[in-house]
């Protein structure tokens, strides 16, 4: 988590376990993963921007209504079918 809200590895594992019980994991197959990475790279993204593009592709595959993130900038720069559905969580 960002800044002063960092958690220990043990806490992170507990949080992930709790989330896993309530959410569906969406994964990309090899072709989908590579296509998302290539598209992001060809658009000038690098490093975390490519990772965010892969998350955006998982979002599209899930058909979820909204994608919540603290990093609006990276996600809003993705294709409009992702960028227009990005929100910041309420604290």
ABEGO torsion letter per residue (X at the ends): XBEAABBBAAAAAAAAAAAAAABBBBBBBAAAAAAAAAAAAAAGBBEAAAAAAAAAAAAAAAGBABBBBABAAAAAABBAAAAAABBBBBX
